[in-house]
Amino acid sequence: MKVPQPSTSLASPLYPALAGDPDRLYRLLPADLRRRDQEGDAVLQALLQILGAQYNLLEADIQQLYDDFCVETCRPELLPYLGDLLGFHLPRTSAGVEVGGSADSARASRQASLTRRLIGSLIPTRRRKGTIAELRRIVRDFGGASSFVVETLFRIERTPAVRRPVHFPLASSEFGPALRERRGLSSPFAWLPLTAEVRRVRTEPETTPGRAHPDGIEVHLGRLRSYPIVKSPAYCVESDDSTYLQLGTFDPLGGTIPLLTRELNAPGPGEAISPAHFVYPIDRRVMTSRLLNYYGPGKSLEVWFDNKPWPSQRILVVDLPGKNGKWSIPAATIATGMLLIDPQRGRLALRLKAPGKTHPATTLGRSSALTLTNAAQQPSEADAVAEQKSARIQDSRFQVSYFAGLIGKIGGGYPRRLRDIADGEQYIRVQIDGESTLQNPKESDGPRIAVSLNEALDWFEKQPEKSRVVIELIDSRTYLWEREKVTVPEGARLTIRAASEVRPLIWCRDRKPYFADRIKFEAGGQGARLVLEGLKIAGRAVHLEHDLRTSIRDTTLVPGWIPNSSSDDVGRFNPASLTLHGCQAGVTIDRSIMGRIQVDPQQLTEPVPLVIRDSIIDAGPALEPGAGPVLEAEMALSGPNKQDGGSTLPYAYAVMLMRNTTVLGKIRVHQIALAENSLFTGVLQAARRQTGCVRFCYLPLESATPPRYRCQPDLSRAYLRRQFRSSSASETTNAASLASQLDAVSKRLVPCFASRRYGDPTYAALHSSIAPEIRLGAEDGGEMGAFHDLDLPIRDLELIDRLTENVPAGLDVRLIIHPRNVS
C-alpha cells in the first residue's frame, strides 16, 4: 500500500495551501503512524477527517471575527448588536426581512445595505442633528429620490393684522384642495407666496392641517416611477382627406393616458433637488409656459411625423376632450401645420396643408366583410372592434416618444437586469431595420438578426429537440402576430423577451374575422418550456396547450384585450387574457398585469400548478378613478363557461399559490395551496377547502376558503366581538349594537383604489382613504396587494420616527404624498 508523503506545510492560517484539505490533521502525524494506519482499516484517518472538518469551521469562524468588528464587513445578523452599542434601532424595513429565508435575496441585500449605511454614518449624523441638510438626507434615504423638504417659513409672504383683517386673494385658506392642486399650490415647488395661518402643519385628529404655519416642515414624497417609450407608433384615431385632419393618441392601443415627466437620477449629496427629479403628470398650463422644458430630444416627450421630428415652434398645448374619436377641438387652434398636444389625455391632432393618405380604418364600415346577409355569420361586437383596431394599429404617420409609469415596477417597460445568454443558447435579435442573418449558414460573431418576429419563430420551429433559443425585441415597435400557433419541441426552451427599457407591443391581427384568433403556444413533447418577459400583448388571448411549462415575468397581458379610447372605461369587453388547456406542467406569473385567466379541465389528470406573485389580475367592471369601493366584480380566475364555448365547470382546475397580488374580480379555483399578503375585491371560492391556508389577506365575508389566519375583515370583527363580550351592557343592547358595528366595520374595510382604469399612473394603487387595517395588514406590517414589496407604509412610519428624532425643537413635520389620492 502506498503511504502518503508528509506535507512540508503546517496546519495554520499562515499556510492557506492546506485550507479545505480533509487530511490536514492526518498529515501532521508521523509517517510511521500513518503507514501502520494504512496497513489496517485507516480508522485513524477517518477519525481525523471528522475532526479536521470541525477544525476548518472553527478556523473560518475565527477569521470572520476580524470582519465582524467592522459594520461594512460584518454578517447581516450581527447588525442589530452593533447598532445597539450606539443606541440605534433597526429600521422597520429591515425587521420584516429574513436573510436567507423565504424573502427575496435581492430585497434582503438592499435592506442590509441600508442598515449598514445608517449605522456607519450614525456619529456624523448626530453631529448634524437638527439641521435642514440632515433632514433632507434622511428623507432621501427613506423616501427615495423623488422626495423634497420644504420649510413653510420661507413660503410666507406676509402676516395678516389681527385688529384689521385684510382679505388676501393668495391666502391658502381661500383655495379649496382641488383649486390648489390645479394652480400648483400643493406642489413642493409652488411659486405663489402664501399668507401665514394659525393652523399648525402637523396632522391632528378631526382637523385640517395648515400649509403656511411658520413652525412647520413639509416632506413631499413622490410615488410615481416612469419609464421611457421611444419612437413608438401612435394610434391613428381618424384620418380624413376632406378636412386634412389627423387625430392620434400616444398610447398605441388608442387609450387615454396621462404623460409623465422624465425621471432623473437622484441628486448627489451637494446637489439640490429640482422639479426635474419629481415624476408627475404633465400639466397643460405648465407645459404651455415652459414648452422647451418638456418637449425635445432627451426631454419628456417628442413627436415624429413621416419619420421627421416635429419642431417645437409648431406646437400648441390645448385641451382635447371627447370620446371615441369625437373630440372637441377649439376652432381657433386648428391652424394649418400646427400640432395640437393634450399631455393630460395623451392626445394629438394635426391639420395638414395637403391631403394625407386615407387610413384603412376609415373604409372598414363599407367593407363587404361587414355586410353579410347571413345573421349567423355576422361578427360579434368584440370581433368588429378588434378588426378596426387591427387596421388602425398597423400603420401610423405619427411616431412618439414619451414617459409612462406606475407606482411600482409591474408589467413591461421598466429597466431590469437581463439574464446573460448561457452556453448552448442561441440568441436572436429582432431588428426590423436590419438585415436578416438567419439563413446564413456561417456562424457570425454577434447575435443572429431577424427582420420580424414571425421570421424568428419560423426559424425556431425548424430547430431540433432540446434546443434553447432566446428571441429579443430591441425597440418599442408594434409587432403583428400572424401565426396560427407556435410549437415548442420536446425538451426545448423558447424565450421571447424585450430588451431593457423598451416596451414592444405584440398585437394579434384578426386573420379570420369570425374566428377566435389567439396567440397560441403548444408543447411538442415532454420538457418543453416557454418564457415571456418584458412584453405587452394585446388584441387576443395567450393560449397555452399541452404539457407546456410557462413562465410569465414583467409582462402585461392587456386586461380586456382592447382598452377603449374613452377615459371612463377600462375596456369595452372582458374576455380572458390567458387560457390554459392541458398545461399539466404549470404556469408561473411574476410582476405582471393581466386580465381574466381561464383553465380548461379537459385533458387534465391533476390540477394545474398556478403560481402568481407580485402581480395584478384585473377582470372587474370599469369605474371612474376614485369612484369608491368595489362591490361587484367579474370572474378573474375560473373554468370556461358556456359563453366562452367551453364546459360549464365553474371552478378552475388548478392549485393556486398566490403572494403579494391584487385581484380585481372573483376567483373560483379547485384548491388554494397558499394565499398571503393579497387583496381580493371579489368573492374567493375554493372547491377543496380541507388543505391550504389564506393568511394576511383581505377577502369578502362570503368567501369559501381553507382556514384563514389574520385576514380582514375577519380579524377586526373578531376583535369587536371580544370587546362586546367583556362589556357590562345588557345582552339585548349588545346584540343590536354589535350587529350594526360589525356591519360598519365590514363596509369600512372594503378596499378602495386610486384608479381602476388600466393606463392610469395610479392603477391598482390603494386610495389615501384606505383603512389602516388594509394598509398595514400584511405579514411584515406593510400593505396588502401587488405593491407590498415597495414597503411604502413601513418606510413612511420609519421616516416619521427618524424625522421626530432629528427635527429642530418646536417644529412640526407633515408628510405629503404625490399624487394626493394615493396612500
Disulfide bonds with the S-S distance in Angstrom:
none
